């Protein structure tokens, strides 16, 4: 243990530094004198490496501005998340989180506390149709631009602008916006986690490639289709009726996909002998490889109920083949798993009887097409929101049933965390609240949305809503109020803000006597210290008083908010139950070097960690 108390970093963690640390641990010598030794890495992995000459020709996605997007990813954030106590619901015990602010900055701030913690991510990013692109990152200072669009600073620029270009730059801008956010999102997923992304034809091709690069093509699970609407002709020739949901795993080998609950219509037939329900499926192979010449050994006769022979005929002239070998067919016949029906053209036709699962058995796999009668359409999403709030305040929200289905496919369980950093109207949050009640679970939602203005002539603006997130908060509060059970565990609201600690960017050769913003309140200070100490935003708070000093404890970390530390406060902080780390305000030790040294020595002897910020 160091002889100097550790400082809680104000900046978000450096992704490149973390990668280098792992690389050097796995392959000693991979980095020498600040240079990456590709030859050493190639030797350790047994793989060839591309030279400068050949690298330009390798397969991969490249676009104008990718370098800037990587810079945006690697830059650290000095922002904080300020708690909104007034708008929150039962703050100290709340397990759900809503954050208003630029999601690039927010994702950086979440890295330490939520790394490998999130079970499922769903996002509905801008489709880049020409009038919905609201993210135009200033890679030099994203927080500054966030403050500009919320009118907190003056500037001629406006980040919430329509992207009306139709050239390649339109796609490049969209990819540059998505790339750093998806990389940061991947870091948050648990090893069993998965991500679902809604998209349409404008960027589906680019999204597949960028997700293959970030998540690995081996972790692609499905490109699912949602019949988002029943009509409405958008082109001269065709009616556009569908969108996509891309489904990737963090680690495909660890992913467990959820199964659909058996529906009454899934097994419509009743067996007279066993009394069990079942459905039929052809015993003959269909589709590709279904002809006799494809598998001649699987063309054979089986006995029909009247003693005649039955062959796998595709039609009266074309011979097919069975799905099973002869021994397997005999076994299925003996078990009563084969049914014969007589037709006018082919005579007897053999079907496999697929039985309804009984208690404890597996459910039905989900398909890659979302059935409209189950998940609804965009009209359903509009109706969901109108039913909850009484008015149509948001354009084209996703249906709550679609979100519940995605949560089921992702196998989201009790206490899991789900994240949506393009939260929009908050459909995922409402789905989590209702699904928790239905399944008696306590899944935690974490929603992030930018402070986007409502449309000038929209119904929301007419009703007085200037910012979309005002509608989101109203939706979440209403959903919580209508589902008041032990499963609705409150909501904490945060807003992206500047740090509570001044002079956070170090300057060589310059020391600062004071770091704390004197206008910062205790809850805001504690929230920043806890998050940057690695404590999740959904962990419960416990409030104490030590020698008159306020203390907030969460997830075994105590933040002592005394503005001046005494030996008595130090001694009392050592006795806090269920705490392994205590963080003091650095300014509180000003002019008290002996108290600070004694405190560090006392914590060291107690085998506990002392930090300051």
C-alpha positions as CSV (number, residue, x, y, z in Angstrom):
1,X,0.0,0.0,0.0
2,X,1.3,3.5,-0.9
3,X,2.5,5.9,1.8
4,X,0.3,8.6,0.1
5,X,-3.5,8.4,0.1
6,X,-4.9,7.5,-3.4
7,X,-6.8,10.2,-5.2
8,X,-10.1,9.4,-6.9
9,X,-9.6,10.4,-10.5
10,X,-11.9,13.2,-11.8
11,X,-11.4,12.2,-15.4
12,X,-13.1,9.1,-16.9
13,X,-10.8,6.1,-17.4
14,X,-8.5,6.0,-20.4
15,X,-9.5,3.1,-22.7
16,X,-6.2,3.0,-24.4
17,X,-4.3,2.8,-21.1
18,X,-6.5,-0.1,-20.0
19,X,-5.9,-2.0,-23.2
20,X,-2.2,-1.4,-23.0
21,X,-2.1,-2.7,-19.5
22,X,-3.9,-5.9,-20.5
23,X,-1.7,-6.3,-23.6
24,X,1.5,-6.0,-21.7
25,X,0.3,-8.5,-19.1
26,X,-0.6,-11.0,-21.7
27,X,2.4,-10.4,-24.0
28,X,5.4,-9.0,-22.2
29,X,7.4,-6.8,-24.6
30,X,4.5,-6.1,-26.8
31,X,5.1,-2.4,-26.1
32,X,8.7,-1.1,-25.9
33,X,9.7,2.5,-25.7
34,X,6.1,3.6,-26.3
35,X,5.9,1.7,-29.6
36,X,3.7,-1.3,-30.4
37,X,5.8,-4.3,-31.5
38,X,3.5,-6.0,-34.0
39,X,6.1,-8.7,-34.7
40,X,6.1,-9.7,-31.0
41,X,2.3,-9.9,-31.0
42,X,2.3,-11.9,-34.2
43,X,4.7,-14.4,-32.8
44,X,2.7,-14.8,-29.6
45,X,-0.6,-15.3,-31.3
46,X,0.7,-17.4,-34.3
47,X,-0.9,-15.0,-36.7
48,X,0.6,-12.9,-39.5
49,X,0.4,-9.1,-39.3
50,X,-0.3,-6.7,-42.1
51,X,2.5,-4.4,-43.2
52,X,2.0,-0.7,-43.9
53,X,2.0,-1.5,-47.6
54,X,-0.7,-4.2,-47.4
55,X,-2.8,-2.7,-44.6
56,X,-4.6,-0.4,-47.0
57,X,-6.0,-3.4,-48.9
58,X,-7.3,-5.5,-45.9
59,X,-11.0,-6.1,-45.5
60,X,-12.8,-3.7,-43.2
61,X,-15.0,-0.7,-42.9
62,X,-13.4,2.7,-43.5
63,X,-15.0,6.1,-43.8
64,X,-14.0,9.8,-43.9
65,X,-13.7,10.9,-40.3
66,X,-13.0,7.5,-38.6
67,X,-9.8,8.8,-37.1
68,X,-11.7,11.6,-35.5
69,X,-14.2,9.1,-34.2
70,X,-11.4,7.1,-32.6
71,X,-10.1,10.4,-31.0
72,X,-13.5,11.0,-29.6
73,X,-13.5,7.5,-28.1
74,X,-10.1,7.9,-26.5
75,X,-10.6,11.4,-25.1
76,X,-11.4,11.4,-21.4
77,X,-14.4,13.2,-19.8
78,X,-14.1,15.6,-16.9
79,X,-17.9,16.0,-16.5
80,X,-20.1,14.6,-13.8
81,X,-23.7,13.5,-13.3
82,X,-25.7,15.9,-11.1
83,X,-28.5,14.4,-9.2
84,X,-32.0,15.9,-9.5
85,X,-33.5,15.1,-6.1
86,X,-36.7,17.0,-6.7
87,X,-37.7,15.0,-9.8
88,X,-36.5,11.6,-8.5
89,X,-38.6,9.0,-6.8
90,X,-37.4,7.6,-3.4
91,X,-33.8,8.5,-4.2
92,X,-32.0,6.6,-1.4
93,X,-33.4,3.2,-2.4
94,X,-34.2,3.7,-6.1
95,X,-32.8,1.1,-8.4
96,X,-33.7,2.7,-11.8
97,X,-31.8,5.5,-13.4
98,X,-32.6,8.2,-16.0
99,X,-29.9,10.6,-17.3
100,X,-30.3,13.6,-19.4
101,X,-27.2,14.5,-21.4
102,X,-25.1,13.7,-24.4
103,X,-24.7,9.9,-24.4
104,X,-21.1,9.9,-25.5
105,X,-20.0,11.8,-22.4
106,X,-22.4,9.7,-20.2
107,X,-21.1,6.4,-21.5
108,X,-17.5,7.5,-20.7
109,X,-18.6,8.3,-17.1
110,X,-20.3,4.9,-16.8
111,X,-17.2,2.9,-17.8
112,X,-15.7,2.3,-14.4
113,X,-18.8,1.5,-12.4
114,X,-20.7,-0.5,-15.1
115,X,-17.9,-2.3,-16.9
116,X,-19.2,-5.9,-17.6
117,X,-22.3,-5.2,-15.6
118,X,-25.1,-4.7,-18.1
119,X,-27.2,-7.7,-19.3
120,X,-28.9,-6.1,-22.3
121,X,-28.6,-3.0,-24.3
122,X,-31.3,-1.8,-26.6
123,X,-30.9,1.4,-28.7
124,X,-33.0,3.1,-31.3
125,X,-30.5,5.5,-32.8
126,X,-31.3,8.1,-35.5
127,X,-32.1,6.3,-38.7
128,X,-30.2,9.0,-40.7
129,X,-33.2,9.6,-43.0
130,X,-32.2,13.3,-43.6
131,X,-34.2,15.0,-40.9
132,X,-33.6,13.0,-37.7
133,X,-29.9,13.3,-37.2
134,X,-29.3,15.3,-34.0
135,X,-25.8,14.2,-33.0
136,X,-23.0,16.1,-34.6
137,X,-20.1,15.6,-32.3
138,X,-17.5,18.3,-31.7
139,X,-14.7,15.9,-30.9
140,X,-12.6,18.5,-29.1
141,X,-15.2,19.2,-26.4
142,X,-18.5,17.3,-26.5
143,X,-19.6,18.6,-23.1
144,X,-19.2,22.2,-24.3
145,X,-21.6,21.4,-27.2
146,X,-24.0,19.8,-24.9
147,X,-24.1,22.9,-22.8
148,X,-24.6,25.0,-25.9
149,X,-27.7,23.1,-27.1
150,X,-29.2,23.3,-23.6
151,X,-28.6,27.1,-23.7
152,X,-26.2,27.0,-20.8
153,X,-23.5,28.7,-22.7
154,X,-23.6,31.1,-25.6
155,X,-22.5,30.1,-29.1
156,X,-23.5,30.6,-32.7
157,X,-23.4,26.8,-33.3
158,X,-26.4,24.6,-32.7
159,X,-25.9,20.9,-32.3
160,X,-29.5,19.8,-32.9
161,X,-29.5,20.4,-36.6
162,X,-31.0,18.4,-39.5
163,X,-28.6,16.5,-41.7
164,X,-29.9,17.1,-45.2
165,X,-26.9,15.9,-47.1
166,X,-27.3,13.0,-49.5
167,X,-23.6,12.4,-50.3
168,X,-21.2,10.0,-48.6
169,X,-20.6,12.5,-45.9
170,X,-24.1,11.8,-44.5
171,X,-23.1,8.1,-43.9
172,X,-19.6,9.1,-42.7
173,X,-21.1,11.5,-40.1
174,X,-23.5,8.8,-38.9
175,X,-20.8,6.2,-38.6
176,X,-18.5,8.7,-36.7
177,X,-21.4,9.3,-34.3
178,X,-22.1,5.6,-33.8
179,X,-18.6,4.2,-33.6
180,X,-17.4,5.5,-30.2
181,X,-20.8,5.0,-28.6
182,X,-20.9,1.3,-29.7
183,X,-17.4,0.6,-28.5
184,X,-18.1,2.1,-25.1
185,X,-21.4,0.2,-25.0
186,X,-19.6,-3.1,-25.6
187,X,-17.4,-2.5,-22.6
188,X,-20.5,-2.3,-20.4
189,X,-22.0,-5.6,-21.5
190,X,-21.5,-8.6,-19.3
191,X,-20.0,-11.8,-20.8
192,X,-23.6,-13.2,-21.1
193,X,-25.0,-9.9,-22.4
194,X,-26.4,-8.8,-25.7
195,X,-27.2,-5.7,-27.7
196,X,-30.2,-5.0,-29.9
197,X,-30.3,-2.1,-32.4
198,X,-33.3,-0.8,-34.3
199,X,-32.5,0.5,-37.8
200,X,-34.0,0.7,-41.3
201,X,-32.7,0.5,-44.8
202,X,-30.8,3.8,-44.7
203,X,-27.9,2.4,-42.6
204,X,-28.5,-1.3,-42.1
205,X,-25.6,-2.2,-44.4
206,X,-23.2,0.2,-42.5
207,X,-24.5,-0.9,-39.1
208,X,-23.8,-4.6,-39.8
209,X,-20.2,-3.8,-40.8
210,X,-19.5,-1.5,-37.9
211,X,-20.9,-4.0,-35.4
212,X,-19.0,-6.8,-37.0
213,X,-15.8,-4.7,-36.4
214,X,-16.7,-3.8,-32.8
215,X,-18.4,-6.9,-31.5
216,X,-16.9,-9.4,-33.9
217,X,-18.7,-11.2,-36.7
218,X,-18.6,-14.4,-34.7
219,X,-20.9,-12.7,-32.2
220,X,-23.6,-11.8,-34.7
221,X,-26.8,-13.6,-33.7
222,X,-29.6,-12.4,-36.0
223,X,-30.9,-9.7,-38.2
224,X,-34.5,-9.6,-37.1
225,X,-37.4,-8.2,-39.0
226,X,-40.2,-6.1,-37.5
227,X,-43.3,-5.3,-39.6
228,X,-43.4,-1.8,-38.2
229,X,-46.5,-0.7,-40.1
230,X,-49.3,-2.1,-42.3
231,X,-49.3,0.4,-45.1
232,X,-48.3,3.8,-46.4
233,X,-46.5,4.0,-49.7
234,X,-43.1,5.7,-49.3
235,X,-41.7,4.9,-52.7
236,X,-43.1,5.1,-56.2
237,X,-43.1,1.3,-56.5
238,X,-43.4,-0.4,-53.1
239,X,-45.0,0.0,-49.7
240,X,-42.3,0.1,-47.0
241,X,-43.6,-2.0,-44.1
242,X,-40.6,-3.2,-42.1
243,X,-37.6,-2.3,-40.0
244,X,-34.7,-4.3,-38.6
245,X,-33.4,-5.2,-35.2
246,X,-29.8,-6.3,-35.2
247,X,-28.9,-8.8,-32.4
248,X,-25.3,-9.3,-31.3
249,X,-23.8,-11.0,-28.3
250,X,-20.8,-9.8,-26.2
251,X,-19.7,-13.5,-26.2
252,X,-21.7,-15.8,-28.4
253,X,-20.5,-18.9,-26.6
254,X,-21.8,-17.6,-23.3
255,X,-25.1,-16.2,-24.6
256,X,-28.3,-17.9,-23.4
257,X,-31.2,-16.8,-25.6
258,X,-34.6,-16.7,-23.9
259,X,-37.5,-18.7,-25.1
260,X,-41.1,-17.7,-25.9
261,X,-43.8,-18.8,-23.4
262,X,-46.1,-21.3,-25.0
263,X,-49.2,-19.8,-26.5
264,X,-52.6,-21.4,-26.7
265,X,-52.4,-21.3,-30.5
266,X,-49.0,-22.9,-30.7
267,X,-50.4,-26.5,-30.2
268,X,-53.9,-26.5,-31.6
269,X,-54.5,-30.3,-31.8
270,X,-55.5,-32.7,-29.1
271,X,-54.4,-36.3,-29.0
272,X,-57.3,-38.6,-28.2
273,X,-55.2,-41.2,-26.5
274,X,-52.8,-39.2,-24.3
275,X,-54.9,-36.1,-23.9
276,X,-51.8,-34.0,-24.7
277,X,-51.8,-31.0,-27.2
278,X,-49.6,-31.1,-30.2
279,X,-48.9,-29.6,-33.7
280,X,-48.0,-31.3,-37.0
281,X,-44.8,-30.9,-39.0
282,X,-44.0,-32.8,-42.2
283,X,-41.9,-35.9,-41.7
284,X,-40.7,-35.4,-45.2
285,X,-37.8,-32.9,-45.7
286,X,-38.7,-29.6,-47.3
287,X,-36.7,-26.8,-48.8
288,X,-33.2,-27.2,-50.0
289,X,-31.8,-30.7,-50.2
290,X,-35.3,-32.2,-50.1
291,X,-35.3,-34.3,-53.3
292,X,-34.5,-38.0,-53.5
293,X,-31.3,-37.5,-55.4
294,X,-30.0,-35.2,-52.6
295,X,-30.1,-38.1,-50.1
296,X,-31.0,-41.4,-51.9
297,X,-30.6,-43.4,-48.7
298,X,-33.5,-41.4,-47.0
299,X,-36.0,-42.5,-49.7
300,X,-37.7,-45.6,-48.4
301,X,-41.2,-46.9,-47.6
302,X,-43.0,-46.7,-44.2
303,X,-46.2,-48.5,-43.3
304,X,-49.5,-46.5,-43.4
305,X,-52.4,-47.2,-41.1
306,X,-54.1,-49.4,-43.8
307,X,-50.9,-51.5,-44.4
308,X,-50.0,-49.7,-47.6
309,X,-46.6,-48.2,-48.2
310,X,-45.9,-44.5,-47.9
311,X,-43.1,-42.7,-49.7
312,X,-41.8,-39.1,-49.2
313,X,-43.4,-37.6,-52.3
314,X,-43.0,-33.9,-53.0
315,X,-45.8,-34.2,-55.5
316,X,-47.3,-37.0,-57.6
317,X,-44.4,-36.8,-60.0
318,X,-41.4,-35.8,-57.9
319,X,-39.8,-38.0,-55.3
320,X,-38.5,-36.4,-52.0
321,X,-36.8,-37.9,-48.9
322,X,-37.5,-38.3,-45.2
323,X,-35.9,-36.2,-42.5
324,X,-34.9,-39.3,-40.5
325,X,-33.1,-42.6,-41.2
326,X,-35.1,-45.8,-41.1
327,X,-34.2,-46.8,-37.6
328,X,-35.1,-43.3,-36.2
329,X,-38.4,-43.5,-38.1
330,X,-39.2,-46.8,-36.5
331,X,-38.5,-45.4,-33.1
332,X,-40.7,-42.3,-33.6
333,X,-43.5,-44.6,-34.9
334,X,-43.2,-46.8,-31.8
335,X,-43.4,-43.7,-29.5
336,X,-46.6,-42.5,-31.2
337,X,-44.8,-39.4,-32.6
338,X,-46.0,-39.9,-36.2
339,X,-49.4,-39.2,-37.6
340,X,-50.7,-40.1,-41.1
341,X,-53.3,-38.1,-43.0
342,X,-54.9,-39.1,-46.3
343,X,-55.0,-36.6,-49.1
344,X,-56.7,-36.8,-52.5
345,X,-53.6,-36.4,-54.6
346,X,-50.7,-38.1,-52.7
347,X,-52.7,-40.6,-50.6
348,X,-51.2,-41.0,-47.1
349,X,-48.8,-38.2,-45.9
350,X,-46.7,-38.7,-42.8
351,X,-46.4,-35.9,-40.1
352,X,-44.3,-35.6,-37.0
353,X,-46.3,-34.8,-33.9
354,X,-44.6,-32.1,-31.8
355,X,-46.0,-32.1,-28.3
356,X,-46.7,-29.1,-26.1
357,X,-43.9,-28.8,-23.5
358,X,-45.0,-29.8,-20.0
359,X,-44.0,-28.2,-16.7
360,X,-40.3,-27.7,-16.4
361,X,-39.6,-28.3,-20.1
362,X,-38.2,-25.7,-22.5
363,X,-40.4,-23.2,-24.2
364,X,-40.6,-22.3,-27.9
365,X,-37.7,-20.6,-29.7
366,X,-38.3,-17.1,-30.9
367,X,-38.3,-16.5,-34.6
368,X,-36.3,-13.9,-36.5
369,X,-39.5,-12.2,-37.6
370,X,-41.4,-10.3,-34.9
371,X,-45.1,-11.2,-35.3
372,X,-47.2,-8.1,-35.5
373,X,-50.0,-9.6,-33.5
374,X,-47.6,-10.0,-30.6
375,X,-45.4,-6.9,-30.7
376,X,-47.6,-4.4,-32.6
377,X,-46.6,-1.7,-35.0
378,X,-45.6,2.0,-34.7
379,X,-49.3,2.8,-34.4
380,X,-49.3,0.5,-31.3
381,X,-46.4,2.4,-29.9
382,X,-48.3,5.7,-30.3
383,X,-51.4,4.2,-28.7
384,X,-49.3,2.9,-25.8
385,X,-48.0,6.4,-25.0
386,X,-51.4,8.0,-25.5
387,X,-53.1,5.5,-23.2
388,X,-50.5,6.2,-20.5
389,X,-50.4,10.0,-20.8
390,X,-53.7,10.8,-22.5
391,X,-52.0,12.7,-25.4
392,X,-49.9,11.9,-28.4
393,X,-46.7,13.6,-27.4
394,X,-44.0,11.7,-29.4
395,X,-43.6,10.6,-33.0
396,X,-43.3,6.9,-33.8
397,X,-42.4,5.5,-30.3
398,X,-41.6,1.8,-30.2
399,X,-44.4,-0.5,-28.8
400,X,-44.0,-1.6,-25.2
401,X,-44.7,-5.2,-26.3
402,X,-41.7,-5.1,-28.7
403,X,-39.5,-4.0,-25.9
404,X,-40.8,-6.8,-23.6
405,X,-40.2,-9.3,-26.4
406,X,-36.6,-8.1,-26.8
407,X,-36.1,-8.4,-23.0
408,X,-37.4,-12.0,-23.2
409,X,-35.2,-12.9,-26.1
410,X,-32.2,-11.4,-24.2
411,X,-33.1,-13.6,-21.2
412,X,-33.2,-10.7,-18.8
413,X,-33.7,-11.9,-15.3
414,X,-34.2,-10.6,-11.7
415,X,-31.7,-7.8,-10.7
416,X,-30.3,-7.6,-14.3
417,X,-29.4,-4.1,-15.7
418,X,-30.7,-3.0,-19.1
419,X,-29.5,0.1,-20.8
420,X,-30.9,2.3,-23.5
421,X,-28.7,5.3,-24.4
422,X,-31.0,6.6,-27.1
423,X,-33.9,6.5,-24.8
424,X,-36.3,8.8,-26.7
425,X,-39.7,8.7,-25.1
426,X,-38.6,6.0,-22.6
427,X,-40.5,2.9,-24.0
428,X,-37.9,0.5,-22.6
429,X,-38.3,2.0,-19.1
430,X,-42.1,1.5,-19.2
431,X,-41.6,-2.1,-20.5
432,X,-39.2,-2.9,-17.6
433,X,-41.6,-1.5,-15.1
434,X,-44.6,-3.5,-16.4
435,X,-42.6,-6.7,-17.0
436,X,-41.2,-6.6,-13.5
437,X,-44.8,-6.6,-12.2
438,X,-45.8,-9.4,-14.6
439,X,-42.7,-11.6,-13.8
440,X,-42.3,-10.6,-10.1
441,X,-38.8,-9.4,-10.9
442,X,-36.6,-6.3,-10.2
443,X,-34.8,-5.6,-13.4
444,X,-33.1,-2.2,-13.3
445,X,-33.3,0.2,-16.2
446,X,-30.6,2.7,-17.1
447,X,-31.8,5.3,-19.7
448,X,-29.9,8.1,-21.3
449,X,-31.2,10.7,-23.7
450,X,-30.0,14.0,-25.0
451,X,-31.8,17.3,-24.3
452,X,-33.4,17.4,-27.8
453,X,-36.0,20.0,-28.6
454,X,-39.5,19.0,-29.5
455,X,-40.8,19.9,-33.0
456,X,-41.9,23.5,-33.5
457,X,-45.4,22.5,-34.5
458,X,-45.6,19.2,-32.7
459,X,-48.4,18.4,-30.3
460,X,-45.8,18.2,-27.5
461,X,-44.8,21.8,-28.2
462,X,-48.4,22.9,-28.2
463,X,-48.9,21.2,-24.8
464,X,-45.9,23.2,-23.5
465,X,-43.1,20.5,-23.7
466,X,-40.0,22.2,-24.9
467,X,-37.6,19.3,-24.5
468,X,-38.3,15.6,-25.3
469,X,-36.8,14.4,-22.0
470,X,-39.6,16.2,-20.2
471,X,-42.0,13.7,-21.9
472,X,-39.7,10.8,-21.0
473,X,-39.7,11.8,-17.3
474,X,-43.4,12.2,-17.3
475,X,-43.8,8.8,-18.9
476,X,-41.6,7.0,-16.4
477,X,-43.1,8.7,-13.4
478,X,-46.6,7.8,-14.6
479,X,-45.6,4.2,-15.3
480,X,-44.1,3.9,-11.8
481,X,-47.3,5.4,-10.3
482,X,-49.6,3.0,-12.1
483,X,-47.5,0.0,-11.1
484,X,-47.0,0.6,-7.4
485,X,-45.6,-2.6,-6.1
486,X,-42.3,-3.7,-4.5
487,X,-41.1,-4.3,-8.0
488,X,-41.2,-0.5,-8.8
489,X,-38.1,0.5,-7.0
490,X,-38.1,4.2,-7.6
491,X,-36.1,6.3,-10.1
492,X,-33.0,8.5,-9.8
493,X,-32.6,11.4,-12.2
494,X,-29.3,12.9,-13.2
495,X,-28.2,15.6,-15.6
496,X,-24.8,15.9,-17.3
497,X,-22.9,18.7,-15.7
498,X,-19.5,20.1,-15.0
499,X,-17.4,18.4,-12.3
500,X,-17.9,19.6,-8.7
501,X,-14.1,19.8,-8.4
502,X,-12.3,22.8,-9.9
503,X,-9.0,22.8,-11.8
504,X,-9.6,19.2,-12.8
505,X,-7.2,19.3,-15.8
506,X,-3.7,19.2,-14.3
507,X,-1.2,21.8,-15.5
508,X,2.5,20.9,-15.3
509,X,4.3,22.6,-12.4
510,X,1.2,24.2,-11.0
511,X,-0.4,23.3,-7.7
512,X,-3.9,24.2,-6.4
513,X,-4.7,24.8,-2.8
514,X,-8.5,24.2,-3.3
515,X,-10.3,21.9,-5.7
516,X,-13.9,21.8,-4.5
517,X,-16.5,24.0,-6.0
518,X,-17.9,25.9,-3.0
519,X,-21.4,26.0,-4.6
520,X,-21.6,22.2,-4.9
521,X,-24.1,20.5,-2.5
522,X,-23.4,17.3,-0.6
523,X,-25.6,15.0,-2.7
524,X,-23.9,16.2,-6.0
525,X,-20.4,15.7,-4.5
526,X,-21.3,12.2,-3.2
527,X,-22.8,11.2,-6.5
528,X,-19.7,12.2,-8.4
529,X,-17.3,10.6,-5.9
530,X,-19.2,7.4,-5.8
531,X,-19.5,7.0,-9.5
532,X,-15.9,7.8,-10.1
533,X,-15.0,5.3,-7.3
534,X,-16.7,2.6,-9.3
535,X,-20.1,2.5,-7.5
536,X,-23.1,2.1,-9.7
537,X,-25.8,4.7,-9.9
538,X,-28.5,2.2,-8.8
539,X,-26.9,1.2,-5.5
540,X,-28.8,2.2,-2.3
541,X,-27.5,5.2,-0.2
542,X,-27.2,5.1,3.6
543,X,-26.9,8.5,5.3
544,X,-24.9,8.9,8.6
545,X,-23.5,11.6,10.8
546,X,-19.9,11.3,12.2
547,X,-19.0,13.9,14.8
548,X,-21.5,16.1,13.1
549,X,-20.1,15.5,9.6
550,X,-22.5,14.1,7.0
551,X,-21.5,10.8,5.4
552,X,-23.1,8.9,2.5
553,X,-22.4,5.2,2.2
554,X,-23.1,3.1,-0.9
555,X,-21.8,-0.3,-2.0
556,X,-19.1,-0.5,0.8
557,X,-17.8,3.0,-0.1
558,X,-18.2,5.9,2.4
559,X,-18.0,9.6,1.3
560,X,-17.2,11.8,4.3
561,X,-18.5,15.3,3.4
562,X,-16.9,17.2,6.3
563,X,-15.3,20.5,5.1
564,X,-12.7,20.1,7.8
565,X,-11.3,16.8,9.0
566,X,-10.5,16.2,12.7
567,X,-8.9,13.2,14.3
568,X,-12.3,12.3,15.8
569,X,-13.9,12.2,12.4
570,X,-11.1,9.9,11.1
571,X,-11.5,7.6,14.1
572,X,-15.3,7.4,13.6
573,X,-15.0,6.7,9.9
574,X,-12.9,3.7,10.6
575,X,-15.8,2.2,12.5
576,X,-18.5,2.5,9.8
577,X,-20.0,-1.0,9.2
578,X,-19.8,-2.7,5.9
579,X,-17.3,-0.2,4.4
580,X,-13.9,-1.1,2.9
581,X,-13.1,2.4,1.4
582,X,-13.5,5.8,2.8
583,X,-13.2,8.9,0.6
584,X,-12.5,12.3,2.2
585,X,-12.6,15.7,0.5
586,X,-9.0,16.8,-0.2
587,X,-9.8,20.4,0.7
588,X,-10.8,19.2,4.2
589,X,-7.2,18.4,5.0
590,X,-6.0,21.9,4.0
591,X,-3.4,23.1,6.5
592,X,-3.7,19.8,8.4
593,X,-0.9,17.7,7.1
594,X,-0.5,15.9,10.5
595,X,-4.2,14.9,10.5
596,X,-3.9,13.6,7.0
597,X,-0.8,11.6,7.7
598,X,-2.3,10.1,10.9
599,X,-5.5,9.2,9.0
600,X,-3.5,7.4,6.3
601,X,-1.5,5.5,8.9
602,X,-4.7,4.5,10.8
603,X,-6.4,3.2,7.7
604,X,-3.3,1.3,6.7
605,X,-3.2,-0.5,10.1
606,X,-6.9,-1.2,9.9
607,X,-6.4,-2.8,6.4
608,X,-8.9,-0.4,4.9
609,X,-8.5,2.0,2.0
610,X,-8.4,5.7,2.4
611,X,-8.8,8.0,-0.6
612,X,-9.4,11.7,-1.2
613,X,-10.9,13.8,-4.0
